[in-house]
């Protein structure tokens, strides 16, 4: 056996908040960003004032702040996932159609979405598992996946049955083709694209252990 190598940056897999903090740190200053329903909503709690990030929510708001708690909760101020949020100075509100025009018009630098599957070339499946009894949830995912300049995915690497969500080819109905550029999981961060998948860093495991979990060829970041 050859000598095992590692690009591990954490002694254990990341929790949801730790992962959200990592994603927030990777967002370039001055970006216009949409955070999808589920895990991605946590990212808003870790953006710093120095980053000067403008958050967009598809139900018609620019300038969304962190999740609202306690006395800051306003029942009329929610994100697309119906979670109470805060507003930052200069926040604006607009019609749903205008919000989708922002998404479709290429005005968002990054969107952060959850996923059922991501393929080696960055195809995204996150609206339907294809199961007869599953409830599809289209929302604005297709508009975001095709309209944002970069698509980041946040998800657990494995399903409850232990199967990899990062796959050679998606078997679920697609949301977007070749749109995902980064995949943030509890066990590793992956960079996806036409050249295949690169492991940027791992959490609580080695590169070799990640390769055993993911059924496609992986490259190590230099």
C-alpha positions in Angstrom: 0.0 0.0 0.0 1.2 3.5 -0.8 1.5 6.3 1.8 -1.8 8.0 2.5 -1.9 11.7 2.0 -4.4 14.2 3.4 -5.7 17.7 2.9 -7.7 17.6 6.1 -8.5 20.9 7.7 -10.7 19.8 10.6 -10.5 16.9 13.1 -14.2 16.0 12.6 -17.0 16.5 10.1 -18.6 20.0 10.1 -22.0 20.8 11.7 -24.6 22.9 9.9 -23.5 26.1 11.5 -19.8 25.5 10.9 -20.5 24.8 7.3 -22.6 27.9 7.0 -19.7 29.9 8.5 -17.3 28.4 5.9 -19.6 29.3 3.0 -20.0 32.9 4.3 -16.3 33.3 4.5 -15.9 32.2 0.9 -18.3 34.8 -0.5 -16.4 37.7 -2.1 -16.9 41.2 -0.7 -19.5 43.2 -2.5 -21.4 40.2 -3.9 -25.2 40.1 -4.5 -26.3 36.7 -3.1 -29.4 34.6 -2.8 -29.7 32.0 -0.1 -31.9 29.0 -0.8 -34.3 27.3 1.6 -32.9 25.0 4.3 -29.2 24.9 5.3 -28.3 27.9 3.1 -30.4 30.3 5.2 -27.9 29.9 8.0 -25.2 31.6 5.9 -26.8 35.0 6.6 -25.9 34.7 10.3 -22.1 34.6 9.5 -21.7 37.4 6.9 -19.7 40.3 8.3 -20.2 44.0 7.8 -16.8 44.3 6.2 -17.9 41.9 3.4 -20.7 44.3 2.3 -22.9 41.5 1.0 -26.3 42.3 -0.4 -28.8 39.4 0.2 -31.7 38.9 -2.2 -34.7 36.9 -1.4 -37.0 35.8 -4.2 -40.2 36.9 -2.5 -39.1 40.5 -3.1 -36.4 41.9 -1.0 -32.8 43.2 -1.3 -30.8 43.9 1.8 -31.9 41.1 4.0 -30.1 40.7 7.3 -29.6 37.7 9.7 -32.5 35.5 10.9 -34.7 37.4 13.3 -35.0 36.3 16.9 -37.0 37.5 19.9 -38.2 41.1 19.7 -36.8 41.4 16.2 -39.3 39.0 14.7 -41.8 40.7 12.4 -44.5 38.4 10.9 -44.5 40.5 7.7 -40.8 40.3 7.2 -39.8 36.8 6.0 -37.6 35.1 3.5 -38.6 32.7 0.7 -38.6 29.9 3.3 -41.1 31.8 5.5 -38.4 32.3 8.2 -38.5 35.7 10.0 -35.5 37.8 9.0 -34.1 41.2 9.7 -33.5 44.1 7.3 -30.3 46.1 6.9 -30.1 49.9 6.3 -31.1 50.6 2.7 -33.2 47.5 2.3 -35.8 47.6 -0.5 -38.9 45.7 -1.4 -40.4 45.0 -4.8 -42.9 42.9 -6.8 -42.4 39.1 -7.1 -42.0 39.5 -10.9 -39.2 42.1 -10.4 -37.5 39.7 -8.0 -37.5 37.0 -10.6 -36.2 39.4 -13.2 -33.2 40.0 -11.0 -32.6 36.2 -10.8 -33.1 35.6 -14.5 -31.2 38.6 -15.6 -27.8 37.6 -14.4 -27.7 40.2 -11.6 -26.8 37.7 -8.8 -23.2 36.9 -8.2 -23.9 33.8 -6.2 -26.8 31.6 -5.1 -26.4 29.0 -2.3 -28.8 26.0 -2.7 -29.4 22.7 -1.2 -29.4 19.5 -3.3 -30.5 15.9 -3.7 -27.6 15.2 -6.1 -24.8 17.0 -7.9 -23.0 15.5 -10.9 -19.3 15.4 -11.7 -19.8 18.2 -14.2 -21.9 20.4 -12.0 -25.5 19.3 -12.9 -27.9 20.0 -10.1 -30.9 18.0 -9.0 -32.8 19.6 -6.0 -36.5 19.9 -6.8 -37.8 16.3 -7.1 -36.5 12.8 -6.3 -38.7 11.3 -9.0 -40.5 9.1 -6.6 -44.2 8.7 -7.3 -45.3 9.9 -3.8 -42.7 12.7 -3.5 -43.9 16.3 -3.4 -42.0 18.4 -6.0 -40.7 21.8 -4.8 -39.7 23.9 -7.8 -39.9 27.4 -6.3 -37.2 29.6 -7.9 -34.5 27.0 -8.0 -34.3 26.7 -11.7 -34.2 30.5 -12.2 -31.4 30.8 -9.6 -29.4 27.9 -11.0 -29.4 29.3 -14.5 -29.3 33.0 -13.7 -26.7 33.3 -10.9 -23.0 33.7 -12.0 -21.9 31.0 -9.5 -23.9 28.3 -7.8 -22.7 27.0 -4.4 -24.4 23.9 -3.0 -24.7 23.0 0.7 -25.6 19.4 1.6 -24.6 16.4 3.6 -22.2 14.2 1.5 -24.2 11.0 2.1 -27.9 10.1 2.1 -29.5 8.4 5.2 -28.8 5.1 3.4 -25.1 6.0 3.1 -25.1 6.7 -0.7 -23.1 9.6 -2.1 -25.1 12.7 -3.2 -22.1 13.6 -5.4 -22.5 11.3 -8.4 -21.1 10.7 -11.9 -24.6 11.5 -13.4 -27.7 12.7 -11.7 -30.5 10.1 -11.6 -33.1 12.6 -10.3 -34.8 15.3 -12.5 -32.4 18.1 -13.2 -32.7 21.7 -11.9 -29.8 23.0 -14.0 -27.1 21.7 -16.3 -23.4 22.4 -15.5 -24.3 25.2 -13.1 -22.7 24.2 -9.8 -19.2 25.4 -9.2 -18.7 24.4 -5.5 -20.2 21.8 -3.2 -19.9 22.3 0.5 -20.5 19.2 2.6 -20.0 18.0 6.1 -17.0 15.9 5.0 -15.4 17.9 2.3 -15.5 20.9 -0.1 -15.6 20.0 -3.8 -14.9 22.1 -6.9 -17.0 20.9 -9.9 -16.8 21.7 -13.6 -16.1 20.4 -17.1 -12.7 19.0 -16.0 -14.3 16.9 -13.2 -14.3 17.1 -9.4 -11.5 18.5 -7.2 -11.4 18.1 -3.4 -10.4 21.4 -1.9 -10.3 20.3 1.7 -11.7 17.5 3.9 -13.2 17.5 7.4 -12.5 14.6 9.8 -11.3 12.3 7.0 -8.5 11.9 4.5 -8.7 12.4 0.7 -8.5 8.6 0.3 -11.5 8.1 2.6 -13.5 10.6 0.6 -12.6 8.8 -2.6 -14.0 5.5 -1.1 -17.3 7.3 -0.4 -17.7 9.0 -3.7 -18.2 6.8 -6.8 -16.3 9.0 -9.3 -12.7 10.0 -9.9 -11.5 12.8 -7.6 -8.5 15.1 -7.9 -6.7 16.8 -5.1 -6.3 20.5 -5.0 -2.7 21.7 -5.4 
